[in-house]
C-alpha cells in the first residue's frame, strides 16, 4: 500500500508527528493538498516536498538548473496541452519523452502525452513555479523574440532616423535572446556598413544578427544609458552595470565599451546567479578530488588558490566553495573586482583604485574586521600576496585566484612576486587549476571507431582507451556546434610535507609538478581524457582547451 506523503515527510525528518497532525486537520478543513499546506505553513520547502513525492512515486527529481530543453520537441506539442495538464516535455531520447511534472501520479496527463506523440513518457518531478516559468519562456517569449527583432529592423530601414522607442525595445530583445540562448556575453560590433551581434555560447562566439550601420550609435547609446554610463565621450572606454528584468527573468549585466576606428564596441556579460553559484558536485569534480576539495575548504586556516585563464570558471568554484562553508557562526568577507553576485550574510566589498581602495588596502582593513574566511578576488602584486599569506597563517582561511596555466605555476608566480618561501610553504594548502570544456550535444553526437593514434594518447596518459569515441556533428539544438553546455576539469595539488619542502628549497616547476603527480595529482590533460572516456566531451575539444601533457 502506498505510503502517505505526510508519513514519508516524518520518516525523512522534515516534520514532526505533531506538525503532521496539525497539517492533516488544516488539509481537511480547506481541501488543500497536504504538501501545499505544509509549504504554506513554512514547515517544509518545495525541495523537501519533491524528495518525499519521489520516494512515494519512484519518479526522478529533475535538476532544473542543468535541464537540456529540446525546443524542436516543444514545437510538436501544443501549448494548450501543457497548460491544461501542467506537464512540460523537455527532452526526447529515441522513443521516450522526458516530461517534468509536479504530480507524477497524474496518469491521465501521461497517457494523453503518449497518445499525442506516440512515445513512451518518463516523468521527472519539478516545482510548479519552474514548470509555469519554462512554459511561458519557451512557448511564448522565445518564439516572439526573433519576430520582434525582425519587425523592428525592417521598420527602421524605411525611416530616415531610428525611432527611440524601437531602439529601447530592440535593446531589451537582444538581452532577452541572450538569456534564452544561455549566452554568457553579447557583443555589439560595428563594421563598415553593418552592426554585427554576437552571442558567446559555451565559450564560443556565434554571429546571430546583422543590422544596418544606422542602428549602431543608437544601440550603443541605449546600452550606455541602461548601464548609467557617460554618453558624451565615445572616444574613451566606459564600464557600467545593468539590473535587467524581462520576461525571461532577472539578469545582472556588466557592460563595457571600447572605442575603435569604426565606432564603439559594446560587450555585455550576463550574470545569472544559479549558473555561477551551484553545488560543487555539479562543477565537474572527480569523486576523489571533490572529497579532497571539501576537506580543504573546511580547514580553519590556509591559502587556497584557483588558477587558470579568464573565463575558466575560477569565480564559480570559489563562490560555490563559499556557499558550502558559509554559516551564521562564521564571518566571511570578500574583496572583489567587481562583486559578481550578492551573497546573503556575507560581507562583500568592491575595490576602487581611483578612491585608493586597492586589494592590498582592502585586505589590510578586512583583517581588522575579525574575519574567519576571506576571499580575495585576485592576487596581482606583492603587497596583496604578502597580506594574503600573513592572514592564512594567523588563523584565517583565504581563497584567491591567480592567472597561471597550471597548478604548479602558481607557486613560481608567487615566488616571482617576491614572497617569503618559508611563509609560502607553511601557508599554502591547495592549488586548483581549471578549464571549462564544452559537452557534446546529446541529440546529435555520433559514434566513431578509435584510431591507433588516438589510442596511443590514452595509453600515454595511463588510461585504458575506449573502443569508440563520440564526435560532434551539429544540429539546431546545439546551434550547429555539436556541443551544448560545459563541464569543468580540475588539476589539484594538495600541499603535503614533500611539496612544502620543495617550495622552501625553491624547486623548479617541473620538480614540484612531478612530486604532485606522485602524490596523486591528475594533470589537466589527463582529466580531460577522463571526460572523453565518460563520453561527456570529444578528443578534439580537449586539444582545443588544454595543451597535450
N, C-alpha and C positions, 0 to 999 in steps of 0.2 A: 504494500500500500504506500502511495506517495506521501512523503512527509510534508507537513505544513510548513510554509515559509517562515512563520514565527518560531517554530521549534528549531529549524535549521539555524536561524539567527542567534538563538540562545546557545546552541551547541557550538557555534563558531565564536562565542564570547562577545558578540557585538551588542547584545542587550541582556538584561537580567529577566528572571521569571516574572517579577512584579511589573516591569515595564511591558512585558508581553501581555499580561492580563489587562492592564490599562488600555493598551492598544487594541485588544480584541473588543473591549466594550465600546471604544470610540468607533471602530470599524462597523460594529452592529448598528450603532446609533445613526451614523452618517451614510453608510453604504459605500464608503471609500475603501478601496483595497488595502489590506494590511500593510504592505510595503509602503504605499503612499502615505498612510497615516504616520508611520514611524519616521519617514523623511520630513513630513510637516512638523512633527514634534521635535525635529533635530536630534533624534536619538541614534539614527544611522545615516550614513552617507549614501549617495547614489551608487558608488563603487561597491560598498558593502552589500547593498541590495542585489546588485548584479552577481556578486560572488555566491550569494545564497540561492538565487534563481539558477545559476549554473550548476550548483550542487543538486538542486531539485530536478532540473530538466536534463542534465547531462550535456547541455549545449556549451560551446566555447565562448569565452569573452573576447570581443573584438578589441584589438589595440587601435583605437580610433586615431591616434596621433600618426601612425605609420600605415594606415589602411590605403591600399592602392586602388583608386577608383577607376573603373573601366567606363569611360564616357560613351563609347560605342555601344556597350550593352544597354546603358540608360536610354539611348535613342530608340531602342526597340520596345521599351516598356512605358506605357502611358503614365503621365504624372497623376492622372485621376486615380489610377490603381494604387500607386504607392501612397498617395494622400489618404485614401479611404481605409487602407489596411495598416498604415503606419509601419511599412516594411520597406527597406532600402536595398535593392540588389546592387552590390558594389563590385562583384568580380565574377568571371566565368572561368572554370577550369575544365576543359573538354566538355563533357555533357552535364556538368554540375554547376549550378549558380549559387554563389555565396551571397546570403542576404542578412542584413542587420535588422534586428527587431528588439523591442523592449519586452516582448511577450512571446517567448519561444513555444508556448503551449497553444498558440493560435494556429490550429491545424487547417482551418478554412483558408487563411491567407497563404499558407504554404502550398496547399493543393491548388488554389487559384493561380499562383505563380507558376506551378508545374504545368497546368493546362495552357497557360498563356505562352510559355516558352518551349514546352516540350522537353524540359530538362529537369533533372533531379535537383532539389533545393536543400542546401545545407545552411542552417540558421546559426547566427552568431548574436550574442547579447550585446546591446549598446544602449546608452542613455537615450530617453525620449528626446531630450533637448538637442542632442547631436544629430539624431535622425531628422528632426524637423529642420535643423540648420542646413544639412547637406542636401536635403530635397530642394529647399529653396535655392541654394547655391548652384547646384548642377542642373536643375530643371528650368530655372528662371534666369538668374544672373549671368551664368556662363554662356547661355545661348543668345543673350541680347547684347553682350559687350561688343562683339565684333560688328554686329549690325549697327549699333550706335556709333562706333568709331567711323565706319564706312560712310554713314549718313552725314556725320559732322564734316568730314574731309571733302566729300562730294559737294555739299552745300557751300563750303568755304571756297572751293575752286571757282565758283560762279560769282564770287563777291570781290570787290576791289580791296577791301580790308577784311581782316578776320574778326568776326564778332566776338566780343569779350566773353559773353555767356557761353558760347560754343567752346571757347578755349578752356573755360573753367570745367565744363563737363568732360571735354577730351582729356584733360589732365587727370581728372578723377578716374576715368575709364581706363587709362593706361596703367594706373596703380592697381585698380581692381583686377585687370587682366594679369598683372604680375602675381597677384596673390592667388588667383585661380590656377595659374601655371606652376605655383610653388617656386617662383623665381627668388633668388637672393638679392639680385641687383637689376636696376633698369638703367640703360644708357640712352641718353638723347644726344645724338651726334650730328652736327651739321656737315653737309658735303657741299659741293659747288652749287648744285641745283636742287638738292634734296635734304630732307632730315631723316636720318636712319634711327629706328627704335630697336634696341637690342634688349633681350632678357637673358640673364645668366641663370641657367637651369642645371643643377647638379654640377656646378663648377665650370660649365662651358657656355660661351656666348652664342646666342641664336638671334639672327636678324628677323624681326617679326613684322614690322611695318615700314613703309616708305611714304613720307609726306612731302608735299611741295615745300620749298625753302621758305615760302611766305609764312609758314606756321612756326618757324624756328624761334624767332625773337619773342613772340607772344607766349609760346610754351615755356621757354627758359625763364621769362619774367614771372609767369604764373607759379612755377615751382619755387622760385626765389621768394615770392610773396608768401607762399604757403610755409616756407621754412624760416620766415622772419629774417630775411637776408637783405643786404643793401642792393637795390636795383639801379642805383645811379652810376655805378662804375663797373662796366662789364670787362674791364681790362685787367682785373686782378682776381685771384681765386677767392671764393667765398665758401663758408661752411654754415649749415643750419640743420634744423631738426623739425620734422613734421609729425604731429599727432593726427593720424588719419583714421576716420571712422566711416566705413562704407557698407554696402550690402554684403560684401564678402567677409567682413569682420573688422577688427581694430588693428592698426599697424603703428609701430613706432619706426619712423623713417629718418635715416641720416642722409643729408643732401650735401653734395659737393659740386661746385662749378669750377671750370678751368678754362682760361682764355686760349683760343687757337686763332690762326690766321683766317679761319672761316667763320669764327664766332664761338660763343661759349658752349662747351660740352657740359652736360648735366648728368651726374651719376647719383642714383639713389639706392641706398642699402635698406632692404626691407627686413625689419627685425620682428620676428614672430616668436614670442616667449617660449611656447611649448616646443618649438623646433630647435631652440638653443639649449634650454634647460630641461633635461629629461632624466630618466633613470640611467644610472651608469651602465647597467646591463644592456641597455639599448644602444650604446655608443659603438659597440663592436669589439669590446674586450674579449680575449680568450679567457676561458674559465679560470685558469691558474693566475693569469695576470690580474683579473678582476679581484680575486681574493687578496693578492699582494697589495693592490692599489687601495682597497678598502682598509686593510690593516695599517698602511702608512698614513692615510688621511685622518685616522683616528688617534694618531700619536699626539701627545700634548705639546711637542716641540719639534723643530727641524725645518729644513728648507726643501720644498717640493717644487720642481721646475717642469713646465710644459714647454716643449720646443718644437719648432717647425716653421715653415714659411707662412706668410699672410694667407688666411683662408683655409688653414689646415685643421681648424676645429679646436684650437687651444682654449679659446674662451668658453666654448661649450663644455669642455672637460672640466675646467676649473669651476665654472658656475655649478655644474652638476655635483661636483665634489662638495662645494659649499652647502648646497641643498641637502646633501646626505648627512653632513655633520652639524648643520645648524640646529640649535635648540634654544629654548628660553634661558637656560642656565649658563650659556657662554656668550661672550662679547665678540662679535665678528665685525671687523672694519675692512672696507675695500677702498683702494685708491686707484682710480681708473682714468682712461683717456680714450673715449668718453665713457660714461656709465652706459653700458649696453642695455641692462634691464634693472628695474627697481625690484628688490627682493625684500619682502616683509621681514621686519625685526633686525635686518642687517643695516649697519651704518655705512652708507656709501658716500664717497666724495669724488669729484672730478678734478683733475689737475687743471691749473690755469696759469701757464708760464708767464703770460702778459701781466698778470697780477702778482707774480712772484711765487705762485704755488706750484712747485715742481714735484716730481715723485719723491725726491730726497727730502724737501721741506715738509711735504705732507706726511711722509713716513716718520720723520722725526717727531712731529706733533702727535701723530697717531699713537706712538709709543707711550705718550703721557695720558692716554685715554683708557688705560688698564685693559688692553685687548687680550683675548685668548688666541684668536686667529686673525691673521692679516693677509689680505690678497693685494698684491702689488701688480698692477696691470702689465708692466714690463720693466725689466732691469736694463737701463740704457747706458748707465755711466758708473764710475767707480763709487761715487757717493751713495747712490741707491743700493749698489751691490754690498758695500760695507755695512750699511744700516740694516739691510735685509738679513745678512749673515749674523750681525750682532743680535738682532731680535730673535733669530732662530735658536741661538744658544743661551738665551736668557729666559726660556720658558714660554716661547710663543711658537705656534705653527704658522709658517709663512709659505704662501703659494704665489708663484710668479711665472712669467714667461720670458723666453729668450728666442731670438731668431737664429737658429742653427739648423744644419741639415740632418744631424743625428744626435742621439743622446750623449755620447761621449764627448762630442764637440762642445757641449755646454760647459764642461769643466775647463777646457782650454780657453773658451771665451771669457769666463770669469777670471782666470789667471792672467789673460791678456789685459783685462781692466786693472790689474794690479792688486787684487785682493790677497790677503794673507793665506798661504797654503794650509797652515795648521788649522785656522778657523774654518776654512772651506771644507777640509777633510772631516772635521768633527761635527759640522752643522748640516751638511748635505745628506738627505735621507733617500730621495728618489728623483730620478730624471725620466721624463716621458718624452719621446719623440713620436710625432704622429703625422698621419696623412689621411685625406679623405678619398676613397675610391668610389667610382660610380658602380652601382649594382646593375647587373644585367636585367633587362626588361623580361618579366616573367612570361609575357604573352608572345614575344617574337624571337627569343634566343633560339639558336639552332645547335644541334649536336654535331661534332666533327671528330674524326679519329685523330689521336695524338701522333705527332711526327717523332722520329728518333731524336731530332734536335730539341724538341720541346721536352721529351722525356729526360734528356740529359740535364736540363735546367733544374728539374725537381730533384734528381739524384744528387747533383752537385750541392744542393742545399739541404740534403739529409731528409728528403721526403719521398715517400713512395708515389710514383707518378700514376695518375688515373688512366683508365683505358681510353676515355674520351674527354673532350673539353667542350664547354659551351662557348659559343661565339655570338657576338652581337649581329643583329640583322637590321632592325628598324621598322617601326610602324607608327600609326597615329597616336597610339597610347604613350609612346616614349619620345614624341617629337622627332621621329625618324632617326634617333641617335643610337638605338639599340640598348640604351641604358635608362633606368628610372630609379631615382633615389640614390643615397650614398651611405657608406658604412666606413667606420674608422679602422685603421690599423695602428698598432701601438708597439713601440720598441721601448722597453722599460729596464732601466738599470737601478737595481736596489743597492745602495751604497753599504756594502758589508766591510768587515775589517780589512780584507785584501784590497778592495778598491780605495779605502781610506789611506792605506799605506802608500799606494801608487800615487794618489793625489798629493800627499805630503812630500813625496820624493820628486814631484814634478814630472811624472812619467809621460811618455808620448801618447797621443790619441790612440794609435793602433794598439799599444800595450794595454791601455785601460779597456778598450773595446774587447780585446781577446780575453782578458780576465773576466769581463762581464759575461761573455758568451759561455765561458767555462762554468760560471755560476748559474747559468740558466737563462740568460737574456737571449731572446729570439730577435734577430735584426729585422728591420722594416721589410726588406725584400722577401725574406722567408715568411714573415707574417702575411704578406700579400699573397704568396703562393698557397698558403693555407686557405685563403678565401677562394682561390681558384679551385682547389680540391673540393671545397664545400659547395662549389657551383654558385657562388654568390657573385663573382665577377670574372673577367676574362684575363688571359695572359697578356693581351695587348694593353689592357688598362693598367696592369702592374708596371709594365715598361714605360707607359706614359707618365706615371706618377712617381715611381721610385727607380733610381739607378740600380743596375744589377750589382749585387754584392760580390 
